[in-house]
Structures are given as structure tokens and as C-alpha cells.
């Protein structure tokens, strides 16, 4: 299921889930990822829509509205748990590296 498939998240996956802590559509997700990452992470439409489909299929996000081609999504409880676990994992890595850098 979702936990096995998403043991760790790539940067785009992580930022997409951060963006979806508030309901938004694809174009808004791309803009939010860019804003949250201060322009460091850019997600193109191909990557975004492939990830949205995979996330939705695994219950990580859910579609909230669909008007023509415009679809909005929001993170689910499963997705929030994944996001929290990834955040915790990254924080442990940062702590582990502090004494070496």
C-alpha cells in the first residue's frame, strides 16, 4: 500500500504534499511548490500529474472538486502521516550531520 511504495519521498513529492495541506488545483500546486521552496524546486506538469494520480490511487490525497479540466485536491490523513514521517526522518538526518559539518 502507500507506506510500502512511499518509504521515503523525493523532494517534489514532499513539496507537493506540503502544498496540498490546503486545497488547490494543479497550477496552484506548481506555484506553491516554487514559493515554499523559494524557487529551488520546480515541478512540471508531467511530474505533477503523474504524482497526483499515484497519490490519489494510494489514498494520500483526494480530489475535492472537478470543473472541466480543473481538478482540486487536498491531503488525506494517510498523506499527513506520510508527510510527518518524512519530516521527522529529515530532521534526524540533519541532527546526525550537525557534528560533521
The 8 nearest C-alpha neighbors of each residue, nearest first, counted from 0:
[[1, 3, 2, 4, 57, 5, 58, 56],
 [2, 0, 4, 57, 3, 5, 59, 58],
 [1, 3, 5, 4, 0, 6, 81, 77],
 [4, 2, 1, 5, 6, 0, 7, 57],
 [3, 5, 1, 2, 6, 0, 7, 57],
 [4, 6, 2, 7, 3, 1, 8, 81],
 [7, 5, 3, 2, 4, 8, 1, 85],
 [8, 6, 5, 85, 9, 4, 88, 81],
 [9, 7, 12, 13, 5, 10, 85, 6],
 [8, 10, 12, 11, 13, 7, 14, 5],
 [9, 11, 13, 12, 14, 8, 40, 15],
 [10, 12, 14, 13, 9, 15, 42, 40],
 [13, 11, 15, 9, 10, 14, 8, 16],
 [14, 12, 10, 16, 11, 15, 8, 9],
 [13, 15, 17, 11, 16, 32, 12, 18],
 [14, 16, 18, 12, 17, 13, 11, 32],
 [17, 15, 19, 18, 13, 14, 12, 20],
 [16, 18, 14, 19, 15, 20, 13, 82],
 [19, 17, 15, 16, 20, 31, 28, 14],
 [20, 18, 21, 73, 16, 74, 17, 22],
 [19, 21, 17, 18, 74, 73, 16, 22],
 [22, 20, 19, 73, 23, 18, 74, 17],
 [23, 21, 73, 72, 19, 71, 20, 24],
 [24, 22, 71, 72, 27, 28, 21, 19],
 [23, 25, 71, 27, 70, 26, 28, 72],
 [24, 26, 28, 27, 29, 23, 71, 70],
 [25, 27, 29, 28, 24, 30, 23, 44],
 [26, 28, 30, 24, 25, 29, 23, 31],
 [29, 27, 25, 31, 30, 26, 18, 32],
 [30, 28, 26, 32, 27, 31, 42, 33],
 [29, 31, 27, 33, 28, 32, 34, 26],
 [30, 32, 34, 28, 33, 29, 18, 35],
 [33, 31, 35, 29, 34, 30, 14, 36],
 [32, 34, 38, 30, 31, 36, 41, 35],
 [35, 33, 31, 37, 32, 36, 38, 30],
 [36, 34, 32, 37, 33, 31, 14, 38],
 [35, 37, 39, 33, 38, 34, 40, 32],
 [38, 36, 34, 35, 39, 33, 40, 32],
 [37, 39, 33, 36, 40, 34, 41, 35],
 [38, 40, 36, 37, 41, 33, 34, 35],
 [41, 39, 38, 33, 36, 42, 32, 11],
 [40, 42, 33, 43, 39, 38, 32, 29],
 [43, 41, 29, 47, 46, 11, 40, 44],
 [42, 44, 46, 45, 47, 41, 29, 48],
 [43, 45, 47, 46, 48, 42, 25, 29],
 [46, 44, 47, 48, 43, 49, 42, 50],
 [47, 45, 49, 44, 43, 48, 50, 42],
 [48, 46, 44, 50, 49, 45, 43, 51],
 [47, 49, 51, 50, 45, 46, 44, 52],
 [48, 50, 52, 46, 47, 51, 45, 53],
 [51, 49, 53, 47, 48, 52, 54, 46],
 [50, 52, 48, 54, 53, 49, 55, 47],
 [53, 51, 55, 49, 50, 54, 56, 48],
 [52, 54, 50, 56, 55, 51, 49, 57],
 [55, 53, 59, 51, 57, 56, 52, 60],
 [54, 56, 60, 58, 52, 57, 53, 61],
 [55, 57, 53, 54, 58, 52, 59, 60],
 [58, 56, 54, 1, 55, 59, 53, 0],
 [59, 57, 55, 60, 56, 54, 61, 77],
 [60, 58, 78, 54, 77, 75, 57, 55],
 [61, 59, 74, 55, 75, 58, 73, 54],
 [62, 60, 72, 55, 73, 63, 74, 75],
 [61, 63, 72, 71, 64, 73, 70, 60],
 [62, 64, 72, 71, 61, 73, 65, 70],
 [65, 63, 71, 70, 62, 66, 72, 69],
 [64, 66, 70, 69, 67, 71, 63, 68],
 [67, 65, 69, 68, 70, 64, 71, 63],
 [66, 68, 69, 65, 70, 64, 71, 24],
 [67, 69, 66, 70, 65, 71, 25, 24],
 [70, 68, 66, 67, 65, 24, 71, 25],
 [69, 71, 65, 24, 64, 68, 66, 72],
 [72, 70, 24, 23, 64, 63, 62, 22],
 [71, 73, 62, 63, 22, 61, 23, 24],
 [72, 74, 22, 19, 60, 61, 21, 20],
 [73, 75, 60, 19, 78, 20, 59, 61],
 [76, 74, 78, 60, 77, 59, 79, 61],
 [75, 77, 79, 78, 80, 74, 59, 60],
 [78, 76, 80, 75, 59, 79, 81, 58],
 [79, 77, 59, 75, 81, 80, 76, 74],
 [80, 78, 82, 76, 81, 77, 83, 75],
 [79, 81, 83, 77, 78, 82, 84, 76],
 [82, 80, 78, 84, 79, 83, 85, 77],
 [81, 83, 79, 85, 80, 84, 78, 86],
 [84, 82, 86, 80, 85, 81, 79, 87],
 [85, 83, 87, 81, 86, 82, 88, 80],
 [84, 86, 88, 82, 87, 83, 89, 81],
 [85, 87, 83, 89, 84, 88, 82, 90],
 [88, 86, 84, 90, 85, 89, 83, 91],
 [89, 87, 85, 91, 86, 90, 84, 92],
 [88, 90, 92, 86, 91, 87, 85, 93],
 [89, 91, 93, 87, 92, 88, 94, 86],
 [92, 90, 94, 88, 93, 89, 95, 87],
 [91, 93, 95, 89, 90, 94, 96, 88],
 [92, 94, 90, 96, 91, 95, 97, 89],
 [95, 93, 91, 97, 96, 92, 90, 98],
 [96, 94, 92, 93, 97, 91, 98, 99],
 [95, 97, 93, 99, 94, 98, 92, 100],
 [98, 96, 94, 99, 100, 95, 93, 92],
 [97, 99, 96, 100, 95, 94, 93, 92],
 [98, 100, 96, 97, 95, 94, 93, 92],
 [99, 97, 98, 96, 95, 93, 94, 92]]
